[in-house]
């Protein structure tokens, strides 16, 4: 996922995400790939599993209702 997509989906400005992205990269939980997008790493997955981290359902994006690539809503 690219920075623009992340900002749009979270409803946050780049300046509000800079620290969080930096922190996740420094921990090795996310990485930036050749296309400029961010991806979760194996260490990131392990941190979620080992920390028994969970996200409340009201904080999750609806599954299958939005196509990030085309910026269109899916019915």
C-alpha distance (Angstrom), angle and dihedral (degrees) to the residues before:
residue distance angle dihedral
X1 . . .
X2 3.76 . .
X3 3.80 127.0 .
X4 3.80 93.1 -107.1
X5 3.81 92.4 51.4
X6 3.80 91.0 47.1
X7 3.81 92.0 50.1
X8 3.79 92.1 48.2
X9 3.79 96.0 46.4
X10 3.81 93.3 46.6
X11 3.78 94.3 40.3
X12 3.80 89.8 -128.9
X13 3.77 133.7 128.9
X14 3.80 121.6 -117.8
X15 3.81 92.2 -111.2
X16 3.81 89.4 57.7
X17 3.81 92.2 51.9
X18 3.82 99.4 43.9
X19 3.81 96.3 88.7
X20 3.78 93.9 44.2
X21 3.80 93.3 49.7
X22 3.81 90.7 46.0
X23 3.81 91.3 50.1
X24 3.80 94.6 48.2
X25 3.82 90.7 48.0
X26 3.82 92.8 48.3
X27 3.81 90.6 50.9
X28 3.80 89.0 50.7
X29 3.79 91.9 -120.0
X30 3.80 95.5 121.5
X31 3.79 133.0 23.8
X32 3.77 136.0 -166.0
X33 3.80 112.8 -122.8
X34 3.82 129.8 -153.1
X35 3.80 92.4 -86.7
X36 3.82 90.6 57.7
X37 3.78 93.5 -110.0
X38 3.79 124.9 128.9
X39 3.79 120.4 -121.5
X40 3.77 132.7 -176.7
X41 3.80 113.5 -110.3
X42 3.79 130.5 -141.7
X43 3.81 87.0 -102.3
X44 3.80 88.6 53.8
X45 3.78 92.0 52.4
X46 3.81 90.7 46.4
X47 3.82 90.7 51.1
X48 3.79 90.8 53.9
X49 3.81 93.5 46.6
X50 3.81 96.6 42.4
X51 3.77 93.6 44.0
X52 3.79 90.2 48.2
X53 3.78 85.6 -131.7
X54 3.73 117.3 177.3
X55 3.75 135.6 177.3
X56 3.78 121.9 -136.5
X57 3.79 111.7 -113.1
X58 3.80 91.3 -118.0
X59 3.83 88.5 62.3
X60 3.83 95.9 53.4
X61 3.78 124.9 94.5
X62 3.80 113.0 -114.6
X63 3.78 109.5 -95.5
X64 3.78 117.8 -115.6
X65 3.78 96.2 -3.4
X66 3.80 100.2 105.3
X67 3.78 133.5 42.7
X68 3.80 107.3 -148.0
X69 3.80 94.6 -167.2
X70 3.82 96.2 55.2
X71 3.83 95.2 29.0
X72 3.81 89.0 -130.9
X73 3.75 133.4 131.1
X74 3.81 115.8 -116.0
X75 3.81 118.0 -141.2
